[in-house]
Amino acid sequence: MPRSPSSAAAHSRSTKDNTAYTGAFNIDEGVVQASQSVNLTGGALNGSGTLALDRAGETGAFFTAAQASGSFTGVVRLQNSSTLSLSQLAAATQSVLAGSPLQLASGGRVLIDDSTRTLDHLDLAGGSLIVATNTAAGLPTPHVLATGTLSASGAGSEVWVADTLLAGLATAPATLNSHVFDADADTQAAIVRTSSLGAGLVAGTGLTVKNMRGRALTTATSAIEDAAGAKTGALHYGYTAVVTATGISLGWGVSAIESTTQLVDGLGVEITSAGSVDKTLGAQLTGTGGFTFTGGETMTLAHTGNDYQGATLITGSATVKAGVDNALGQTSALAIREGSAFDLNSRNQRVGALAIDDGGLLALGDRGDFTVSGVALFSGSNVLTGGTDSKLRLANSGSAAIRVSNTGFTGDVYLGDAASSYDLYLGNLSGLGDAGRVWLDGGSLLYLETGGTFAKALAGGAGTVLVGGDQDVLLTGNNSGFAGEGAEFEIGQNATLRAQNAAALGSALVGRRSPTAAAWSSATPAPSLTPSPTPAAWWNCARPARSSSAPRSPPARS
């Protein structure tokens, strides 16, 4: 039986002309994509899900009066060549947006070409603000958007500005000779005014500025050199767009810091906030090289387009705080030295490899989502913290060795994914904390190489939990979610696996490890890879290939 147009699936695309149906169109959950208003119905729009206007062109008059008569309180998302011009904002569309955040995703645009129109809530999620010239006052000034709440649920948003407006900005502000942290937040012309900053935005956040056609602007540059006079990168001076407590303003200053040197060749570009007034860096961090953060202070990285590819070193008792998602760009590796920390601040971040020294700290926050796609090394106790809604993802055929407790971490751990496995060697059964869950996918391995109580819950249907030889392990969690043909417990030679409750074994297979795997016991530990003064020894570590039939062995000692 075909689905009624009055009810939308959790993730669906509506493509038919449904206006003949005058009943309500309900989006109770998930995402519904539509390119035209006729893809909805002729009746009221209701629900709290997400309506994604996809390839919809100009959307100022997208909704009809009948659709606007509903009680929709979800998200209206602009994506893939969908634009809302403020000058075209019709009453019906304004009515729908009165109770719904307008989310700018990739390819979505808001054209600020009328200063008299307002939005209740604008959410930046990878789309673009296009700023047109207001000539009503005689001199070229930007049109200004007023919004009740300004938030950011994703990275990568940009500001496109008319050339006449850029030409009117001073390119030698007094801040230009200041500390780099103070030279990135010039505020000459407001383009957005807001009553409050919502989730995902902090004052000092930087956005990339381009011309009206979305093309990159030419910048002035000066070389960055190390103590020996060798060039390690460049400072780029150009037009900036910075978030303030009251909105977004255009200016001129340090727009980007580029690194062209890998950390194996030194420290890359060294960044410290010591001596600055502002401790938030709104300039973009970019380049093929890496960055070293030092200086004994807490500094916040807050450009939405950070995309550098080299390694990251946090040292010298510095704390680096993420002010945006992917604050560390596309970093190939992250090393955190003793006394230093990376505060994910409930944001998202993906790194290649990870190494945390004893006394270092990776703090995910209440809801942080942190992914490691290579080797992970934890060299001391309580170097990982995170709340119940935080997530540590280990994927891309990597491996990790944890022989210390991290009881301050109560979030979930994901080993592997549908496309790759991950091997995790626990020499301390509280290495992942004692609360939350461990999800196994992609044929991943959780190797319990020591005895004791394992309290974290197990879930997933494609992985193996192996009890090392001669070890005695008690499972105390609710492991009912560890089920399916691919879920199994394997017990090593002379080892014991005990269940405290009926759900502790889930519905996984339980088997004894074959004698051919006798060498893989607690006497053959997983590697102890202490980070060297330069990360070269660990960021290129790769787990050896293994077949599905051969016993798995820990990766070779480095």
N, C-alpha and C positions, 0 to 999 in steps of 0.2 A: 504494500500500500504506500503511495507516495506521501512524503511529509507535508503536512499543512504549512502554508506560508506564514501562518500565525505563530509558529514556533520554530526557533532556530537551533541547529545542532551546536555542540560545544565549539567545534572548529569547522566552519563551512563557508562556502562562497555562494552568494545569491546572485544569479545571472538573468533570471526570467523577469518579464513584466508582470508584476503581481498586483497592479493597481486596481484590477477588477475585484479583487478581494478586499472588502472594506473592514475586515476585522483587524484587531491589533496585531502588531508585530513585536514579539517578545524576545529579547536577548537576555536570558536569565543568567548565563554564564558563558565563558569561553570567548571566542572571537568570530564575528561574522564579517566577511568582506563584501563590499558592494561598490559598484562603479557609478550607479545612477539611483536616484530616489525611487524610480519605478521598481527597482530590485527589492524594495521593502514591500509594504502593502499600502493600500489607500487609507488605512486606519492609523490609530495612535501607535507611537513607538514607546515601548516600556522595557523595563529590566535594568540590570546592573552589570551586564557584561561589557564587551568592547565591540564597537562598530568601527571597522577599518574602512575608510574611504580610499579605495585602491584604484589608481589610474582614473581618477574621477575628474581631472581637469580643474576648472574653477568650481569651488564648492560654496560660495557665498550664498547662493539661493538653492542649495541642495535639498532642503527639507520643505515639505508642504505644511500648510497650517494644520491639517488633520494629523499629520505625524507629530507635529510639535505639541499637540494637545495631550500627549501621553505623559507618563511619569518616568521617563528614562533618566537614570542617575549614573549610568556607566561612563565609559571613556569613549570619546570620539577621536579616532586616530587618523591623521593624514599621512599617507605613504605613497611611494611610487607615482610621482608626477601628479599629486593632488595638491591644490593650492587654495588657500582662503585669502582673498583680497578684502581688507577691511572696508574699502569703499563699496564693495559688492555685498556686504553682509546684510542679508534680508532679515525681516522681523522673525520669521519662522526659525531660521537657523540660529539667530541670536537667542531665541527662546529655548531651543534644545540645549545650547551651550551654557545656558544660565545655571543648569544643574549638573553639568558634565565637564570634566577636564578636557581641554583640547590638547591632544598629544601629537607632537611633531616627531614622527619617526623618519627613517631614511627615505629621502625622496619627497617628503612632505614639506610644505612651505607656507609661511604666513607672510603676505605682502603688507607691510605697514605703510599704507598710502592714504590714511585718513586718521587724523588725530582725535576725532570725535567719537570713535567707536571703542568699546571696551570688551574685555573677556574676563569671565569670572576666574578662570584657572588655566594657565598655559604651562604645559609640561614639555620640556626639551628632552628629546629621546633620539637624537641623531639627525633631525631635520634642519631646515634653514629659516632664519629670519631675513627678509629682504626689506631694506630700508629705503624708502623713496624720499625725494626732496619736497619739502613744504615751502612754497614760494609766497604764501599768503601774507607773510610779514614783510615781504620785500627782499630780504636777504635769504640766501639758501640755508635752510635749517632742516633737520630731519623731522619727519613725522614721528610721533611718539605714541606707542601703544600703552594703554593703562590696563592693568590686570590685578585682580584681587590677590591671587597667589601665583607665584612663579616657582616652579620646581623642575627637577631633572631626574628622569627615571632611566636615562641611558647616556652614553658618551657620544662624542662626535658632532654635536650641533655646531653650526657655523652662522656667521652674520655676513650677508652680502649687502654692500653699500654703494649707492650711486656715486659716480666719480666727482660730481660737483660738491658733494658733502665731504668726501675725503680731502678735496683740495682746500677746504675751509678749516681743516684741523692744523694746529701748530705742530711743526715737526722738530721743535727744539724746546720742549717743556723743561721747567726747572728740575724736575725729577730725573732727567736724563743722566745727570752726573752723580746720582745716588747709588747706593748698594743695589745690586741686581734685583733683590727682593722688593726694593722700593721703586724701581724704575719700570715696573711692568703693569702698573695700575693707574695710569693717567686717566682722568675722567673729564673730558671737555664737553661732550654733548650726549645728553640722555636720549635713548631710543626706546626704552621700556621703563615704565614706572609701576611699581608693585606695592601693595599694602603689606605683604609678608613674603619671605622666602620659605618655600616648602621643602619637602624631603629631597635630598640629593644635591642641594645647592648650598654653598657657603660664600660669604663675601670674599672677593678676591679670585673667584673662579674665572678663568680666561676662556674665550672662544676664538676660534680662527676667523679672521676677517678676510673676505674676498671681494672682488668687484661685483657689479650688479649681475653679471653673467655667470657668476660662480667660479671665476678663474683666479688663480693665485696672484698676489700682488708682489711687485718687486720690493726687496728689502735692502737696507744698507747693512753691511757686515763688518765685524772686527774679529781678528783671530784671538783664540784662547790658547795660551801656551803654558807648558808645565815649567817647573823650576829650572830645568835645563835649557829652556828656550825652544823646545820642540812643540809644534802645533798639535793640539789635541782636539780642537773643535772651533766653533765660531759662535759669536753673539749676533743675532739678527735683530735689527731695529726696524720697526714698521708700525702699521696701524693695529690698534688693539681694541678688543671689546671685553670689558670686565664687569663682572657681577658685583654690585654694591648692595648694601642693606635695603636700598630703595628701588633697585631695578638693574638695568644694564646701560653702560655708557661707553661711548667711543673715545679713543685717545691715541696717543703715540708713545712708544717706548720700546722696551725689550720684548719682542713678540715671540722669539724662539731662542732656545739654547741647543746647539747642535753638537753632538759628539761624533768624532771620526776615529777614535782610538779605542781599541779593545782593552779590557782590564788585564789581559795577559801581558800587555806591553807597558803596563804602568797602572795608573789610577783612573784612566779615561779622563773625563771632565769632572773636576772636584767641585762640589757645591756645598756651601755652608750658609746658614742664616745669621751666623754670629756677626754682630755689629749693625744689623738692619733693624728698622723700626717695625716693618711688616714681616711676619713670619710665614706668610702664604705666598707661594710662587704660582703666579697665573700665567707665566710664559710657557710656551709649548716645549717639551723635551723631545728632541727628535734626533735622527741620525743613525748610522750603522754601528756606532761605538757604544761604550758603556759609561755609567756615571758612578761616582763615589760620593756618598753623603756623609758629612762629618760635622764636628763643631760643638757637640755637647748640648744642643738645644732641640726642641721639637719644631719641625718645619712641616708645613702642609703643602702637598703637590695638588694643584687644582686646575690644570688645563684639561679641557674635555677631549683634546685631540692628541695627547701624548702618545707617541708611536715609535720611540727608539727601540733598537733591536739588540743592542749589546747587553752585557751583564750589569748587575747592580750590586754594589757593595755598601752596606750601612755599617759605619764604624765610628770610633771616637766618641762613644756615649751619645750618639745622635739618635733621635726618634723621627722616623719619617711617617707622616700621617696621610692617608689617602683622603683627599677632598672630593674626588670623583672616582667613577669606575675606571679601571685600567690606568691608575695613576702612574704605574711603572711601565706604561706602554706595552710593548711586545718583548719585554726583556727575556733574554735567553737563559738567565740564571740569576738567583738572588742569594747573597751571602749576608748573614747577620752576625756581627761579631759580639763578643762579650760586652755587656753593658749597653748595647744598642738594641733598637726595636723597629719593627714595621707594624704600624697600627692600621689595619685594613679598614677600621671604622665602619663596619657593616656594609662595605662596598664589594665589588667583584674584581678579581684580578687573576690572570693566568701567567705563570712563569714556566720557564723550561726546567731547570734544575733548582734545587733548594738545599742550602746548608745553613744550619743554625748552631753557633757555638754555645758551649756551656755559658750561661749567663746572658745569652741573647734572648729575644722574644719575638714571636709572631703572634699578634693579637688580632683575632678575626672580628671581635665585637659580637653584638647580639645576633646579627643576621648575615655576617660576612660570608662570601662564597669564593673560596680560594682553590685554584687548580694547579697541580704540578704535573707536567708532562714529561718528566725525566727522573733522574735519581733524586731522592730526598734523604737528607742526613740530619738527624737530631742528636746533638752531642751532649745534652745536659737535661736535668729534670726541669719540668714546668717551663719549657721553652715554647709551648703552644697553649693558647687559651682561646675560648670561644663559647658563646651562649648556646642555648638549646636549639635555636634556629640557624646556627652557623653550619657551614658545610666545608669539608676538606675533600677535594677530589684528586685522586691519584690515577693517572691514565697514560695512554700512549706507550704501552709496553715498557714502562719504567720499573724501578724497584726502590724500596725504602727499607732501612734498618733502624729500629727504635728500641733501645735498651734502657730507657729511662721512663719514669712516670710523668704523665701530663694530666693530672687530675683536675686541672682548671679548664679542661676542654670537655664540654658536655654536648657538643654537636654531633652531626652525622658524618661518617666517612664513606666515600664511594671508591671502591677498588675496581678499576677498569670501567669500560662502558661497552656498548653494543659492538664497537669496532676494534677494541683493544683490551688487553689484559694488563694486570699490574700485580707484582709480587711484593708482599709486605712481611718483613721478618720482625717478630716481636720478642725481644729479650726481656721485656717487662710487660706483664699482662695489663697494666694500667697505662701503657704507652699511648693509647688513644683515648685516655680517660675511662671512667667507669659508668658513664651514662650516655644515652644516645644509641645510634645503630651503626653497624658496619654493613654496607651493601656490597655484595660480590657479583660482578658481571663480567662477561667476556672471557670466562675461563680463568679468572684471577685466583691467586693463592694467598691465604692468610696462614703464615707459618708460626705456630706458637712454640718457640724454641726453649721455653722455660716453663716450669710448673707453677701452680697457684690457682687463683680464682679469676676467671674471665667474666666480668659483669656486663660488658656492653652487649646489646642485642645484635643478633645476626639476621640478615635479610638478603633477598635476591635468589636467583635460580640458576646461576652459571658461575660456580666457583668452588674451591676446595679449602677447607680448614684442616690443616695438618698439625697433629700433636707430635712434637719432636721426640726422638728416641729417649727412653728412660724417664720421661716427664709424666707428672700426674696433674691433670687439669680438670677443674670443676667449672661447669657452665652454670651460671645463675640467672641469666637473662631470659626474656621471653623471645625465643627464636622461631616462633611459629611462621614468621615470614621467610625463613630459610627453607625453600621448598622447590620441587621440580626435579626433572631428570638430571640436570646439570649441577645440582647442589649436593655436596658430599662432605663427610668427615672422614679423614684418614688418620689412623693411629699408628705411630711409629713403633719400632721394635722396643719391647719391654715398657711401653708407655701405657697410661691409663687415662681414659676419658670418662668423666662422671657427670651426671645430669642432676641438678638440684630439684627440678620440677618437670612436669610432664611436657612442657613446651620447649624445654631447653635444647632438644635435638631437632626441633621443627619436624619436617617430614623428609629430611635429607637422607641420603644413603650413608651408611656407616660401615667402614671396612678397615681391615688391618693392612698396614703398609707391607709390601712384599719384602722378603729378605734381600733382594737385589738393591734395596735402598738403604741398607744398614749403615752405609758410610755417611748418610745424611742424618745426623743426629745432633744432639747438643754439643758434641765434640767437634763438629764442623760448622762453626758459626757463620752467619751472614757477615758481610764485610764491615770493617770498621774504617770508614773513610773520613778522617778528620780533615777539614778544609785546610789547605796550605795558605800561606800569605797571599798568594794569587789563586783565583778560583780555577785555573786551568786543569788542575788534577781532578776536579769533580764535575764540572759542567758538561764534559764530553763523555762521562761514564755511560756505558751502554750495557744493558743486560744481555748475556749471551742467548743465542737462539736455542729453543728447546722444542722437541717434538711432543706430541700428545701422549705417546706411549712410553717414552723414557722417563725415569725418575727425575724430578727437577732438582737442580742444585743451586745453592746461593751463587750470586755473581762473583767473579774472580776478585780477590783482594787487590786493592789499588795501592 
